[in-house]
Amino acid sequence: MTTNEDVRLFDTTAATQDSRGDNTRSSQEQEERRILMAWKSMSSTLHRHSLCEDSAAPGPAQSFLAQQRQSTLTRRVLRLQPR
């Protein structure tokens, strides 16, 4: 049989474990929020940086495929020129 003292000890231990669990969850949530904020900040910075680089490029905007074709043509021309 359990005594009243044993029951009180169990209740105190359970309450302590619950508060530790709450603290752990709270710190995990804070960490997740910080990670998300850092990720969003980095993403927006990279996006702004890429927009600045794109706007500084001369000529009309080109698709990825158009850029690849241009670089291929440039290599062919350079290869055909006498040295």
TIVEX-164975 format. One record per atom (N, C-alpha, C): residue number from 1; residue in one letter; atom name; x, y, z. Coordinates in Angstrom, 1 decimal, m for minus. Example, Ala and Ser with C-alpha at 12.3 -4.5 7.8 and 13.67 -1.06 7.14 Angstrom:
BEGIN
1  A  N  13.2  m5.7  7.8
1  A  CA  12.3  m4.5  7.8
1  A  C  13.2  m3.3  7.8
2  S  N  12.8  m2.2  7.1
2  S  CA  13.7  m1.1  7.1
2  S  C  12.9  0.0  7.9
END
This chain:
BEGIN
1  M  N  0.8  m1.2  0.0
1  M  CA  0.0  0.0  0.0
1  M  C  0.9  1.2  0.0
2  T  N  0.3  2.3  m0.6
2  T  CA  1.1  3.5  m0.6
2  T  C  0.6  4.5  0.5
3  T  N  1.5  5.2  1.0
3  T  CA  1.1  6.2  2.0
3  T  C  0.9  7.5  1.4
4  N  N  0.3  8.4  2.2
4  N  CA  0.1  9.8  1.7
4  N  C  1.3  10.5  1.3
5  E  N  2.4  10.2  2.0
5  E  CA  3.7  10.8  1.7
5  E  C  4.2  10.3  0.3
6  D  N  4.0  9.0  0.0
6  D  CA  4.4  8.5  m1.3
6  D  C  3.6  9.1  m2.4
7  V  N  2.3  9.3  m2.2
7  V  CA  1.4  9.9  m3.2
7  V  C  1.9  11.4  m3.4
8  R  N  2.2  12.1  m2.4
8  R  CA  2.6  13.5  m2.5
8  R  C  3.9  13.6  m3.3
9  L  N  4.8  12.7  m3.0
9  L  CA  6.1  12.6  m3.7
9  L  C  5.9  12.4  m5.2
10  F  N  5.0  11.4  m5.5
10  F  CA  4.7  11.1  m6.9
10  F  C  4.1  12.3  m7.6
11  D  N  3.2  13.0  m6.9
11  D  CA  2.6  14.2  m7.5
11  D  C  3.6  15.3  m7.8
12  T  N  4.5  15.5  m6.9
12  T  CA  5.5  16.5  m7.0
12  T  C  6.5  16.1  m8.2
13  T  N  6.9  14.9  m8.3
13  T  CA  7.7  14.4  m9.3
13  T  C  7.1  14.5  m10.7
14  A  N  5.8  14.2  m10.8
14  A  CA  5.1  14.3  m12.0
14  A  C  4.9  15.7  m12.5
15  A  N  4.7  16.6  m11.5
15  A  CA  4.6  18.0  m11.8
15  A  C  5.9  18.6  m12.3
16  T  N  7.0  18.2  m11.7
16  T  CA  8.3  18.6  m12.1
16  T  C  8.6  18.1  m13.5
17  Q  N  8.3  16.9  m13.8
17  Q  CA  8.5  16.3  m15.1
17  Q  C  7.7  17.1  m16.2
18  D  N  6.4  17.4  m15.8
18  D  CA  5.6  18.1  m16.8
18  D  C  6.2  19.5  m17.1
19  S  N  6.6  20.2  m16.0
19  S  CA  7.2  21.5  m16.2
19  S  C  8.5  21.4  m17.0
20  R  N  9.3  20.4  m16.8
20  R  CA  10.5  20.2  m17.7
20  R  C  10.1  19.9  m19.1
21  G  N  9.1  19.2  m19.3
21  G  CA  8.6  18.9  m20.7
21  G  C  8.1  20.1  m21.3
22  D  N  7.4  21.0  m20.6
22  D  CA  6.9  22.3  m21.1
22  D  C  8.1  23.2  m21.5
23  N  N  9.1  23.2  m20.6
23  N  CA  10.3  24.0  m20.9
23  N  C  11.0  23.5  m22.1
24  T  N  11.1  22.2  m22.2
24  T  CA  11.8  21.6  m23.4
24  T  C  11.0  21.9  m24.7
25  R  N  9.7  21.8  m24.6
25  R  CA  8.9  22.1  m25.8
25  R  C  9.0  23.6  m26.1
26  S  N  9.0  24.4  m25.1
26  S  CA  9.1  25.9  m25.3
26  S  C  10.5  26.2  m26.0
27  S  N  11.5  25.6  m25.5
27  S  CA  12.9  26.0  m26.0
27  S  C  13.0  25.4  m27.4
28  Q  N  12.4  24.3  m27.7
28  Q  CA  12.4  23.7  m29.1
28  Q  C  11.6  24.6  m30.0
29  E  N  10.5  25.1  m29.6
29  E  CA  9.7  26.0  m30.4
29  E  C  10.5  27.3  m30.7
30  Q  N  11.2  27.8  m29.6
30  Q  CA  11.9  29.0  m29.8
30  Q  C  13.1  28.8  m30.8
31  E  N  13.7  27.6  m30.7
31  E  CA  14.8  27.3  m31.6
31  E  C  14.3  27.2  m33.1
32  E  N  13.1  26.6  m33.2
32  E  CA  12.5  26.4  m34.5
32  E  C  12.2  27.8  m35.1
33  R  N  11.6  28.7  m34.3
33  R  CA  11.3  30.0  m34.8
33  R  C  12.6  30.8  m35.2
34  R  N  13.7  30.6  m34.4
34  R  CA  14.9  31.3  m34.8
34  R  C  15.5  30.7  m36.1
35  I  N  15.4  29.4  m36.3
35  I  CA  15.9  28.8  m37.5
35  I  C  15.1  29.3  m38.7
36  L  N  13.7  29.4  m38.5
36  L  CA  12.9  29.9  m39.6
36  L  C  13.2  31.3  m39.9
37  M  N  13.4  32.2  m38.9
37  M  CA  13.7  33.6  m39.1
37  M  C  15.0  33.7  m39.9
38  A  N  16.0  32.9  m39.5
38  A  CA  17.3  33.0  m40.1
38  A  C  17.2  32.6  m41.6
39  W  N  16.4  31.5  m41.8
39  W  CA  16.2  31.0  m43.2
39  W  C  15.5  32.0  m44.1
40  K  N  14.5  32.7  m43.5
40  K  CA  13.8  33.7  m44.3
40  K  C  14.7  34.9  m44.6
41  S  N  15.5  35.3  m43.6
41  S  CA  16.4  36.4  m43.8
41  S  C  17.4  36.1  m44.9
42  M  N  18.0  34.9  m44.8
42  M  CA  19.0  34.5  m45.8
42  M  C  18.4  34.4  m47.2
43  S  N  17.2  33.9  m47.2
43  S  CA  16.5  33.8  m48.5
43  S  C  16.2  35.1  m49.1
44  S  N  15.7  36.0  m48.3
44  S  CA  15.4  37.4  m48.9
44  S  C  16.7  38.1  m49.3
45  T  N  17.7  37.9  m48.5
45  T  CA  19.0  38.6  m48.8
45  T  C  19.6  38.0  m50.2
46  L  N  19.5  36.7  m50.3
46  L  CA  20.0  36.1  m51.6
46  L  C  19.1  36.6  m52.8
47  H  N  17.8  36.7  m52.5
47  H  CA  16.9  37.1  m53.6
47  H  C  17.2  38.5  m54.0
48  R  N  17.4  39.4  m53.0
48  R  CA  17.8  40.8  m53.3
48  R  C  19.1  40.9  m54.1
49  H  N  20.1  40.1  m53.6
49  H  CA  21.4  40.1  m54.2
49  H  C  21.3  39.6  m55.7
50  S  N  20.5  38.6  m56.0
50  S  CA  20.4  38.1  m57.3
50  S  C  19.6  39.1  m58.2
51  L  N  18.7  39.8  m57.6
51  L  CA  18.0  40.9  m58.4
51  L  C  18.9  42.0  m58.8
52  C  N  19.8  42.3  m57.8
52  C  CA  20.8  43.4  m58.1
52  C  C  21.8  43.0  m59.2
53  E  N  22.2  41.7  m59.2
53  E  CA  23.1  41.2  m60.2
53  E  C  22.4  41.1  m61.6
54  D  N  21.2  40.7  m61.6
54  D  CA  20.4  40.6  m62.8
54  D  C  20.2  41.9  m63.4
55  S  N  19.9  42.9  m62.6
55  S  CA  19.7  44.3  m63.2
55  S  C  20.9  44.9  m63.7
56  A  N  22.1  44.5  m63.2
56  A  CA  23.4  45.1  m63.6
56  A  C  23.8  44.4  m64.9
57  A  N  23.3  43.3  m65.3
57  A  CA  23.7  42.6  m66.5
57  A  C  23.2  43.4  m67.8
58  P  N  24.1  43.6  m68.7
58  P  CA  23.8  44.4  m69.9
58  P  C  22.9  43.5  m70.9
59  G  N  22.1  44.2  m71.7
59  G  CA  21.3  43.5  m72.6
59  G  C  20.0  43.0  m72.1
60  P  N  19.2  42.4  m73.0
60  P  CA  17.9  41.9  m72.5
60  P  C  18.0  40.7  m71.6
61  A  N  17.0  40.5  m70.8
61  A  CA  16.9  39.3  m70.0
61  A  C  16.9  38.0  m70.8
62  Q  N  17.6  37.0  m70.4
62  Q  CA  17.7  35.8  m71.2
62  Q  C  17.2  34.6  m70.3
63  S  N  16.6  33.6  m71.0
63  S  CA  16.3  32.4  m70.3
63  S  C  17.5  31.6  m70.1
64  F  N  17.4  30.6  m69.3
64  F  CA  18.5  29.7  m69.0
64  F  C  19.0  29.0  m70.3
65  L  N  18.1  28.6  m71.2
65  L  CA  18.4  27.9  m72.4
65  L  C  19.1  28.9  m73.4
66  A  N  18.6  30.1  m73.4
66  A  CA  19.3  31.1  m74.3
66  A  C  20.7  31.4  m73.8
67  Q  N  20.9  31.5  m72.5
67  Q  CA  22.3  31.7  m72.0
67  Q  C  23.2  30.5  m72.4
68  Q  N  22.7  29.3  m72.3
68  Q  CA  23.5  28.1  m72.7
68  Q  C  23.8  28.1  m74.2
69  R  N  22.9  28.5  m75.0
69  R  CA  23.1  28.6  m76.4
69  R  C  24.2  29.7  m76.7
70  Q  N  24.1  30.8  m76.0
70  Q  CA  25.1  31.9  m76.2
70  Q  C  26.5  31.4  m75.8
71  S  N  26.6  30.7  m74.7
71  S  CA  27.9  30.3  m74.3
71  S  C  28.5  29.2  m75.2
72  T  N  27.6  28.3  m75.8
72  T  CA  28.1  27.3  m76.7
72  T  C  28.6  28.0  m78.0
73  L  N  27.8  29.0  m78.5
73  L  CA  28.2  29.7  m79.7
73  L  C  29.6  30.4  m79.5
74  T  N  29.8  31.0  m78.3
74  T  CA  31.0  31.7  m78.0
74  T  C  32.2  30.7  m78.0
75  R  N  32.0  29.5  m77.4
75  R  CA  33.1  28.5  m77.4
75  R  C  33.4  28.1  m78.8
76  R  N  32.4  27.8  m79.6
76  R  CA  32.7  27.4  m81.0
76  R  C  33.4  28.5  m81.7
77  V  N  33.1  29.7  m81.6
77  V  CA  33.8  30.8  m82.3
77  V  C  35.2  30.8  m81.8
78  L  N  35.4  30.8  m80.5
78  L  CA  36.8  30.8  m80.0
78  L  C  37.6  29.6  m80.5
79  R  N  37.0  28.5  m80.6
79  R  CA  37.7  27.3  m81.0
79  R  C  38.1  27.4  m82.5
80  L  N  37.3  28.0  m83.3
80  L  CA  37.6  28.1  m84.7
80  L  C  38.6  29.2  m85.1
81  Q  N  38.8  30.1  m84.2
81  Q  CA  39.8  31.2  m84.5
81  Q  C  41.2  30.7  m84.4
82  P  N  42.0  31.1  m85.4
82  P  CA  43.4  30.7  m85.4
82  P  C  44.2  31.4  m84.2
83  R  N  45.1  30.6  m83.7
83  R  CA  45.9  31.2  m82.5
83  R  C  47.2  31.7  m82.9
END
